[in-house]
């Protein structure tokens, strides 16, 4: 009886299930919206409209560095959204960057 190919196949299937479950668990995340300047407001950003909301973590607002708002590129909003606009988003460590967010 040849067990080696069967066991490697089970390992591959197990790794695939683990990867898919960790990707599905990514869901929404909380970040800081500093588009209007200081103080920043905490907002939830989701990758997909079907992602489950998460609990808001207790964090202190970062102090963003001064920046100039970029000129938005003309885009067609994805299905399920009405508009896309640049927003100045910061993480909890104060790393900020402009990102296009669709709502």
Buried (B, 14 or more C-beta within 10 A) or exposed (E): EEEEEEEEEEEEEEEEEEEEEEEEEEBBBBBBBBBEEEEBEBBBBBEEEEBEEEEEEEEEBBEBEEEEEEEEEEEEEEEEEEEBBBBBBBBBEBEBEBEEBEE
